[in-house]
Amino acid sequence: MVARKKNKTDDEIIGMKEALELLDVTQPTFYRWIREGKISGNKVGRQWRFKKADIEGFLRGESPAQKLPSNFDGLISQLEKATQKDVAKENEKEDVVDYAVFLLLQLAIEHCASDIHLEPGQPGRIRYRFDGVLHEIVNIEEECSKTLIKKIKTLAQCNVNINDLPQDGRIQCELMKTKLDIRITFLPTIAGEEAILKLFSSTENFMDLEKVIAQKNHLATIKDSLSKSYGLHICCGPTGSGKTTTLYSMLQSLDHSGNKIITIENPVEYRFPSMTQIQVYPAKGLDMAAAFRSALRGAPNVLFIGEIHDAITAELALKAALTGHIVLTQMHTDDMSSALTRLLDFGVSPYLIADSLGVVVSQRLLRKLCPECSKASSLNGDDLKDVKKWAESSGIKFEDLSKEWKSSEGCDACKGTGYKGRISVNEVGTLKPSIIKSMIKEENREALAQKIQNEGIINLLGESLRFVSEGKTSLSEIKRVILSSR
Ligand SMILES: [Zn+2]
């Protein structure tokens, strides 16, 4: 969920191999420099990671800009200290716990983690999510975990005395020049209390639409749709598919002085000073529909509605689009065919959809093969069969694929996972006469999907296959991300 600009050299993180090459020294010498604090680095599991800027700074004779903990042991010993009963003064103990929370967040930022999980147990564990996949970092004693969660509750302005009911909290802070908005959920579990911290970077880190949407033809379709003065534009995908980032990028592309933008969200995930943002409070009667009606009275050009999940919001959004508004929203559906089917299931007229729908962007995030350890490879018989079958079912020609297959084994740079960073894969489509006809004839989703495919709109499987054939990702990512949700 954390959206970041592509690393500049300043922020670039490199592995042991690359660091050794830059410094042109032997590994023992390098280890000695790390021990002596001449070079700072982080260790996750058995993998070392360094800031390229730090290594380059060292070459210029500079000392490390910021002393970073060399691994998680520092964090754990701080925590253990914090939970020991013999810590003399209470205020001293506070300092130690504060530092432990700081370390927890600092390490998350350093490693671009999107969320942190503090899970209870004997022992409990701390897991970080990198590139959409959870990694266990350390085990943690029950007492440490409790102390840490209590501190986080205080920071998140939650009730520290409640640990048998769920609570939600929020921390806004600035760490290592990164403005963070952290959403925290505390869950009572049978093993004890659990905390899940979701890290959101601030709005200035939002990416341009050009960087979010990988393919030029998709970008052109989206921009063309957004350039019209009205239309409902939908982003589809499950949680964690990056659709919020894409939607906000679309919203930002419309954010200029001539446009009045009102957003209706639950919750407001990012703050934009130039937009009017409304947080819904269903408990107080301000639900999506009520907020939407009020927002329309605020004379907006652009409306952003967090999600369409019922007939009322669907109808309101489409009618607002029809009456000269640009409306952006998301739906928890797989793709264009399922989004259209869902709207029809809500009882929305296909004619209303035909008149007001703009572009439908479906999205998933695939992990990219690590550039440092991925190598050209060939497909085995079974994989080749799969690829041919998937290509055919997606309406693309096997002959047209690049066939630059790659595989990776894992290295320091990718923490041994074989992947580094993610790429968004999209199905981008607008309505065509044959699709509208299919909706009016009340054809089922499969028939609708076939019409969409016949119009040359390539589905997520087909687009992913192209990425695999270009050596950008792997077939197992297709299985994990695309096929598992079908
Ligand atoms: Zn690697």
Boltz pocket constraint, residues with backbone or C-beta under 6 A from the ligand:
constraints:
  - pocket:
      binder: B
      contacts: [[A, 370], [A, 371], [A, 372], [A, 373], [A, 374], [A, 408], [A, 409], [A, 410], [A, 411], [A, 412], [A, 413], [A, 414], [A, 415], [A, 416], [A, 418], [A, 419]]
      max_distance: 6.0
